[in-house]
Amino acid sequence: MSRRDLDLIRTVDEALRGDAFDLLAYASSVLEMLRRPLDADGNGIEGLPTLAEMVDRTLDDAVRQSDALLLAMAVLLDAGGPADAELAARIRAEAGGRWRTLPGWLAAPAAPEITGVASIDHALGADGTILVGTTLPDGAPLTATVFIDRDGGNTVDDAFVAAETLADALAAGTKGVDPAEYPVTEVSPADARERIRTAIAADLALEPQLVTESWPACRPLLAWILHALPEGGSGYPRAAEDAALDDDLVAAVEARVPGSADAARLLIALNRAHSGGGDPLRWSDTFAEDLLLELLPDAVADDGADPEALLGALPALVEEAHARSAVDERLTALTLEAIGDLAGDFLDLVAMDADGELPHDDPGARELSLLALRVGGRRQLDALDAVPMTRVVTDLRHLDDRARAGLESVRSLIERAGGEVFDDPEIVAAALRIADLLAETEPRLFAKGKPELAAAAIAWIAGAVNDAFAPAGAAAPAALMTALGLRGSSPVARAGSYLAALGVDDPAAWAEFPYLQDPSLLAARTRREIIRRRDAAKSASGA
């Protein structure tokens, strides 16, 4: 018997000592992995057995724990189509009568009993949370919680199931939440089903798909619960087209910002087409982010829209619209803050030409765009200083023992090897900060693998972003490997997973232009050089 089989037996044994929730949750994760195997990044995994192959092999094995898992999977398959129902019937026919010691609900499965539904909706339509409370066949409570990103196309943002009542789940979900921003709203069971169903369908169309700690592992269990809800519901409502309202808003913005009518009309059209509620009287901070980083740069490139006019019209339109719809002032402030924070990034994006390249007709403008990318935007570039880095004491209490020990080992290796290779101690400090950031975002990186390799990769990232290596600097990647007792000339290959965890879109190409958009990871010497280049570029371009 393989180690994987032994792990399965132990897991099922533990689930059988609990209630129906434990076994159904595990069966859901196994069923989802067999149907749509994904890695942690949402990419498909090849080489795993299919669902049919797993069922064939497991039925032939005739092991009590494996049969219990199959019978729990059969419960979930009841919510599928004819092929799923046929497979569930086969499992019950072959495994259902083998064991008298299995829970009775496995032998006589029933649908979950719906105890209620609830919805927590963002006041400006940015997102929504739907909760569905149930009682399982053995009497245990279960509540499914589904987070839906409405501004992002009504896709699943996350979902999980918990062995708690709807009242307890709702209390936990609203604890510490501003009711003005996230009020609890009524939703019918049929509407809840349709909104979750639509979000799941949108999630399946994503490439790569979303993967979290609990999603899509709970998808089969969620589908089983949805099957018990009534059909015939409606999706999230969208505002009706109203040309008179649009004209009125355009005129009001034009009165506040002369020459902005065309920009205001474009913004209203984008809101109606892409925001969560399609309502030009409501503008969330997340939709403002979508506008400035995706929709408006495309509008400028494709339609020749005026970026300065858009930046002038947008805050005026938000203020005018929110005043008319009596939006809470705090929510308006959040949206305006997002616009102010991202305005520089928007201008950096539109500085690129239609081919996605930096402007080449103005060397000064091109240099400023490159420097802005390095530090996180035009605003950060303008405010950049050359104050020496200070040591930051990191709170590691959120890490488990294994990850904490791994991080401490990596930090020690970085300090030793970095001190040998880099002539600037602040680059070592930058590497330590990068390690701490990684521990915040992906602590599992430090719970496995060789710490010397991790230290080499992180130190290389810090050195690259601070121009420490040739031709800009005197250090050599091979020296890092040697200092850490490793073979090879460079830790570049190892660095990919760390760069991805830091938010780099294309780790393989990062070395061609290394930047992390975070001034706190730049040594004072590096920032001083960027400031010099910034001022020279501004003088050259007349900025």
N, C-alpha and C positions, 0 to 999 in steps of 0.2 A: 504494500500500500504506500502511495507516494505521500510526501510531506503535505502537498496541497490537499489530498484527501483527508489526512489526519486533522489539518486545520479546519476543514469543513465540518468534520464530525464534532470537534470540540465546540465550534461556534453554534452548531445546531443544538447540541446538548445544552449549552448555556441558554439558548433561546427557548427551548422546551421547558426549562425550569421557570421561565417567566410567563407572561400571558400572550395572547394572540398577536399583540403588537410586535413583540420582539421577533417572532418567526416570520411574520408577514413583511416586516421592514427588511429583514435579511433576504427573504425570497425576492423582494422587489429589486434589490441591488444586484443580485445574481441574474435575474431575468433581464434587466436592462443591459448588463454587461454582455450577455449572450446575444442580445438583439442588435445593439449598437455599441460595440466596444470602442471606448475612447480613452486617450491618455489624459493627463492632467491639463494639457493645453487644448483639449477639445478635438484633437486630430484622431482619425481612425486607427485602430490597431488591427493588424493582420495576423492570421495564424491561430486564432482562438477557435475552439469548436463552436459549431452552430447550436442553436437551441435544440433542434431535433437530434443532433448527434449526442448532446449531453443527456437528453432524456433517454435515448436508446441505451447508452452505456450505463446510466445510473439504474435504470430498471433491471438490467441484466445483473448488476452487482447485488441487488436485493439486500441493502444495508439499511437498518432501521432509520438512522439519522438522514441518510440520503433520500429515502422514501418520504420522510417527513418534509424535507425541503421541497421535493417534487409536488407533494400534495398541497403545500402552501402556495407554490407557484400556480397550481391548477386553480386555486381560489381566485387568483388575480387574472388568470387567463379567461375566466368566465366573462370578464368585461370586454373581451376582444371580439373579433369577427368569427365566422364559421370555422376557419382553420384553427384558431385558438381554442374554440369550444371542442372541436374534435380531439385536439391534443390533450385537453383537460380530461375529457371522458376516458381517453386511453390510459392516462396516468391513474385515474381512480379505479379503472377496471383491473389494472395489474398490481397496483400498490395499496389500494384502499383497504383490502382485507387481510393484509399480511401481519399487521401488528395490533394487538389489543391494548397496548400501553400508550398509544398516541392520543392526543386530545380529541375529544368527540367532535369538535367543530371542524376538524379536518375531514372526517368521514361524512358529515352532513353539512356542507358549506352553505352559508346564507349571505345575502348582501348586507352591507353595513346599514345600520339604522341612522338616518340623518337626524341630528338633534338641533341643528340650526346653522345659519350662515350669517356672516358679518363682513363689512367692508370698511376699510380705512383709506380714504381718498385724499390725495393732495389737493389743497384748495384751488390751485391753479392748473390742475390736470396733469401734473408732471408724472405721477405714478400712482399706483393703487395697490392695496393689499387686501386679499380676499381670504377669509378664514371659513373653513367648513368643519363643523363639529359632527362626530359620529360616535356610535357605540358599536363595537366589534361583536362578532358572533358569540364570543365568550363573556360578553358584558363589560369588557374593558373600554375606557374612553380613548378616542383618538381624534386629534384635530389636525387638519392639513392647513398650512399657511403658504400662500403663493404671492410673491412680490412681482408685480407687473410694471415694466418700464413703458409707460404710455408715450412719453416724449421720444423714446427710442424705437417706436414702431410696434408698441403693444406686444413686446416679447417678455418671456419669463426672465426676471432679473435674479431670482433665486426661489427656492421652495423647500419646505421641509415638513415632516410629519412628527408629531410628538404625542406621547401617551398622557394627554391631559384633556380636560373638558374645554368646551368652547369658551366658557366664562373665564377660566384661568388663562387660556391663550390670549384672549382679548385684553385681559388686565395686564398681562406681560407686554403685549404689543403696544399698548398705549401709555405705559409707565414712562414718565419723563418726557413725553411727546407734547408739543404745543398743540392744543386742540384747534387753535385758529389756523394752523398750517395743515394739520392732519385730522380733520373731524371724522368721527365714526358716522357712516351713512348707511341707510337702509339699502338692501339689495335682495331681490327675490332669489330663491333657489335656482330657478331656471336661468336667470341672468348671470348668476355666479358660475353656473356650468358653462354657459356660452363664452363668457369672458376668459375663463381659464382655458377652455378648449382652444380658443383663438390664439391665446398666448403660447400654448404648447405647440400649435402648428407653426407659428412664426419662429419659435425657437428651433424647430427641426429644420427650418430653411436656412439657418445661420451657418456660415463656414468661416472659421471653425466654430463648433457649437460651444455654448457656455458649459463649463464644468466647475462646480463648487464642491464643498464638503458633502452636501446633501443632494445636490441636483446634478445630473438627471437620475441618480440612484433611486429616488423615490417616485419616479414617473409612473411605473406600473401600478404602484399602490395608489397614487393620486388618480390615475385613470379608473381604477376600480371604484373609488369613492365617487367620482364624477358620474359613473354609470348609474349610481343610485339616485342622482338628482334628476328632476324633470327636464325634459327637452322643451324647445320652443322659446328660449330666452333671447335677449338682445345683448349686443356688445356694448362697450362704453359709448355714451352719447357724444355726438359731435354737434357743434353749433351750426345752425342753419345758415345758408348763404344770405347775406343782407347787404345789397349794394348800397342802399342809403346809409347804413351804418359805416361802411367802408369809406364812402365819400365824405361823411361827416368827420371821421377820424383824420383822414388825409388833410381836410381843410384846417382842422384844429392844429395839426402838427406844422403845416405850412405857415400858419399865423405865428407860431412860436419860433420856428426856424425857417426863415424865408429861403426858397429854392429847394426845399426838401420834399416836395409833393411826390415826385417819381420814386424817391427812396422809400417814403412812407407806404406808398401803394405796393411796392415790391415786398416790403416787410410784412404787410398784412396778408398778402397772397401766400407767402411762405408759412406764416402762422396757420392759416386755414388749411394748408396742404400737409404740414408736417408736425405741428404741435399735438400734444396728447388730446386736447379737446377741440382743436380747430377753431378756437374762439379768440378773435383779435382784441377782446377786452381783458384777456388774461395772458400774462407772460411770465413763465417760471424762470428761475435762475438756470436750471438745466437746459431749458430750450434756448435761452440766451447763449449758453455755451455751444449748443449745436449750431446756432446761427453763425456765431463768430468764427468757429473753427472748421465748419464744414459747408453749410449752405451758402453763406455770403461769399466766401472765397470762390466758390464755383460760379455764383452769379456774376461776380466781377470778371472772372476769366471767360465765361461763356457769353454773357450778355452785355459786357462793357459797363456794368453798374459803377457808379462813382463811390469809392470806399469812404471818402471823407463825408460825403452826403449821407451815407448809410449810418456812419458813426454819430453824425449830428442828429439824425431823425430818430434813431432807436431809443435813446433814453427819453426823449420828448414824447414819443409814442407810448412808451411804457407808463410814464407818469399820467398822461392824458387818459389812457384806457383804464388804468387802475383807479383813477379818481372817479370815473363814470360808473365803475362796477363795484365801488366801495370795498376794494381789496385792502386787507390789513396793511398798515404802513410798514410793518416789519418785513412782510413778504416783498413789498415794493423795494424796500431798501436792499434786500438780498439780491434781487434781480439787477438793480442798478450797480451794486457792488461787483457782481459778476461781469457786467458790461465794462466797467472801469478796469477790472483786473485783466481782461482778455483783449482789450482794444489794441494794445501793442502787439500781441500775438497775431491778431487779425491783420494788422498792417504788414507784419513780417510775411505772412502767408501770401497776401496779394502782391507783395513785391516780387514774387516769382512770376515768370512769364507763362504763357499758355502751355509750354512744354514741361513745366514743373522745374525749370532751372532758375537760379538766382539771376537778377538783372545783370546783363553783361555790357549794356551801353553806358552805365555809370559806375565806374570802379569804386567810388566812394560809397554809393548805395549798396553795392554788392558786399563790400567789406562790412558795413554796418549790419546787414542781414545775417551774415555769417557769425559775427560776434554776438548778435542777439540770440541766435540759436544756441550758442555755447552757454549762455547765462540764464536762459529761460524767458526771453522776450525783450522788447525794446525798453519797457519801463525798468526792468532789472538792469539793463545795460546802462541806462542813463543814471541810475542810482548806485552803480557799482563803486565800492571803495577798496582800499588796499590795507585794511586793518588786519594785523596778524591773526591767524587762527588760534582759537582757545580750545583746550581739551574739554570734551563733553562727557559727563558721567552718565552712562546708559543704565536705564532700569531694565533688568533682565528677568524680572519676576514672572513675566508672561510665558517664558520659555520652559519647556520640560527639562528634566535633568540632563538628558542626552544631548539636546540641542544646546543647552547652556554650556556644557562641558566642551562641545565641539567648537562653539564660538570662542570661548576663552582660549582654547588651544590655537585656533586660527589667529586670533589677535596677538598672541605671544609670538607666533612665527612671523607675522607681518612686522612687528616691532624689531625683531632681530634681523631678519633679512633686509627689510627696508632701510634700516640704519646702515647696512653694508653697501647697498646699491645706490641709494639716492643721496644727493648732496644737499637736499633741502628737507629738514625734518618735518616740515608742514605737509609734504607729500605722504609721509608715513601717517600723519594725523588724518589726512584725507582718506587714506586706505582704511583706517580704523573706522571712520565715519561710514564709509561704504559698507563695511562688514556689519555695522550696527543697523543700517538701513535694510540690508538683506535679512537680518534676523527679525526685523519688524514685519517684512512682507512675506518671506519664505523661510521660516525657521527650520524647515525640514532639510534645507541645504546643508545645515551644520550637524544634522543628526546622522549623516551617512558619509561615506567616502573618506578619502585620505586628506587630512588637514593641510598637509604640505601643498597639495595641488590647489586647494581652495585659497590658501594664502598667496600662492603665486599668481593665480588668476585675479584676485582682488587687488593685489599690489600692482599688477600690470594695468588694470583698469585705471587706478588712481594715477599711475605714471603717465599713461597715454593721455588722459584728460588734462593733465598738467604739463604737457609738452616736455616730458622728462627724457624721452627716447629720441634717438637719431631720426631725422636730421636736426630736429629742434633742440634736443638735449644730448647730454653725454652718456646717459645710462643705456644699458643694453638688456633686452628681455632675457637673453641667455644667462646674464649675471644673476637674475632672480632665481632661475632654475638651479644654478650652481649653489647659490647661497642656501637653498632649501634642500639640497641633496637630491635633486631630481634630474633625470635625463631629459634630453631634448633642448631645442634652441629657443622655444617660446611657449608660454602658457595660453596662447590665443585660443586654441581649440577648446580648452576647459572653460574659458570665460563666457561662452555663449549662453549657458543657462543662467549665469549671474546677471548678464546684461539684460536678458529677457525679463528677469525678476525686477530689474530696475526700470522697466518700461521701454526699453529700446525695441523699436519695431523690427529692425533688420540687424541682428547681432553679427551676422556674417560679414556685413559691409561696414560695420561701425568703425573699424580701425582706419578706414580711409578718411574719415572726418569725425574724430572722437569728441563727443560732447554728451553731457548728462543734464543740461538745462538747470543746474543747481549751483549758484555761486558759493554755497557753503562747502562745496567739495573742491574748491580751487584754492591753491596756496596763495598767499599774499603776493608772491613774486609773479605768479601767473595772472592774477587780477590786475597787478600794476601794468603788465605788458598789454593786457586787453584794453585798459583805460588809455594807454598811450596810442594804441591803434585806433581806438574809438575816436579820440579827439582829432587824430590826423585825418581819419575818414570824413568826419564832419566838416573839417576845414576844406577838404578836397571837393566835397559835394555841395558845400554851402548850406548844410543842414543846421 
